[in-house]
């Protein structure tokens, strides 16, 4: 795997998650009590032996930079390779915001050219899964394809009017591609992850941008598949996958992770998910505080009742407070006598004494960061 590098694109679709991405990139959205979305593709790359990883940012990346730091938690802080952060920059040809993924890659061709690896694994961050990228690369080499796309047949990631879908033949060749169809007709959902030879990627990016084409899927892949100019194959990811393209899908995914079998399929022992450390005391339960069917991170203080919920680090639930079917992010406070149901509270949110916030299951209440209600 020394012959493979990774590129993670931190996403453009920040409007889909509403308040959760008002001040952060999609890649920095907290998930599962202590992680960020970028932890999953980044950890998968590290677990697959990849040691040269470029993270292409788009906007609102302060939180992401703070989370990644030097890459120490992922053992990507070496002298000759490791984690490379690639934020947008202003030049005569670049207005500071990328027009698409191809434009982002074109602006960072210097990084691709100075890298030495033969293959590149490229992935986005609005899909949640834990894959083996070494298996993807092995399948790519065995097929002799120009590009290998990772896909899933999990019906839970299909959306009307959203997503990318592939037609994959019995021999693995991709012969069809749909982008955001009103009703998906193809059975394989593209996981926004591919493997390609580095030198071929540089050539294709340069050619596409010179023709005014800036979108990786809509321009490069679509044209290559239907024109027959690219030999594109598919590789099926055998594990579960979630598409986080709305607040509702984020909430549903989080609630699914309360099931131990589902959680174990995402956090497998042979593919650990690494994240930034924050040293905290263990969670304390005071005054008959209880938690049932919940994920409780370290540093929490539970004096009230918590059921079917996810509490991130440093959350406090005071005496008499009730938290049900909700997500409370880092350092949130639920004061005495308050009650919340079907809510998503961003970091450092405070719910004052005897306040009741009860949302519907199909449209949870979302509170932005640093609010007091």
C-alpha positions, 0 to 999 in steps of 0.5 A: 500500500506504499504505492497508494495515496488518498484524497478526501474532498470535504464536500460542497453540499453544506446546505442539506444539513441546515444548521449543522453545517452553518459554521462547519464543513460537512466533513466536520459534522459530529456523529456517534458521540465522539467522531466527525464524518471525516474520521471514517474515510480517513481511518479507512485509508490509514487502516488500508496502509495509505500514508499520504492523504490530501484533504481538499477543503471548500469553505467553513473549514476552521472546525475541520482544521482544528479537528485534524491538527497535524494528523497525529491521532491517525499517525499521519504526521511524518516528515516525508508524507502524512496529512496534507491540508489543501484549502482553497486560495485566491489567484488570478485564475481562482476566485477562492471557491472551487467550481467543482471537484475537478476544479479543486483537483486542478488547483492542487495539481502541484500536490498530485505531481509531487506525490510518488504513489502510482494509484489514488483513492478519492472519496467524499465525506457525505457518505458514511461507511467503513470500507477496505480501500486495499480491497478496492485497489486490489480489484482495480489492479485485477480488472485492468480498468482505468477507473474503479468506482465503489458502490453499494446495493443497500436500498437505504441509501437510495433517494428520489431526486438525489444521488448517483446510480450505476449500471454494473454488468456481470463482468464488473464493467460500468455501462450506465450512470444516473445523476439525481434522477427523479426515480432511480432506475439503476440498482447500484448506488455510487459511494462517491469513492474511486480508484485511479492511476495518479498520472491518468488522473492528472491528464484527465483533470487537465483535459477536462478543466481546459474544456470548461468541465469542473464536475467529476461525476457529471462531466468526466465520468458521465462522458467517459462511460457513455463515449467509451473513452474510459474503461470504468469498473465497479467494486461493491462495498459489502458493508452498510452505508448511509447517505447523509443528505438531510437532517432527517437522514442524519437523525435516522442514521444516528438512531440506527447506531443505538442498535449494537449490531448496526454499530458493530458493523460500522465500528469493526475490531479490525478496522478501528475508527480513529478520532481526535483525543480529548482527555475527560473523566468518565461519565458520572451518574448522580442523584439516581441519574439513569441512561437507557439504550443510549450512547454516552461519551466520556466527561458527561454528568447524568443526574436526570433521565436519558433514553434512546439518545446520543450524548457527546463529550461533556454534556450535563443532564441536571436533576429532573431533566428528561432527554429522549430520542435526541442528540446532544453535542459536546458541552451541552447543558439540559437544566433541571426539570427540562424535557426534550424529545426528537431534538438535535442540539449542536455544541454548547447549547443550553436548555433552561430550567423547565423548558420543553422541546418536543419535536416530531419523529419525522422532523426533529428540532435542530438548534444551532451552536451556542444557543440558549433556549 
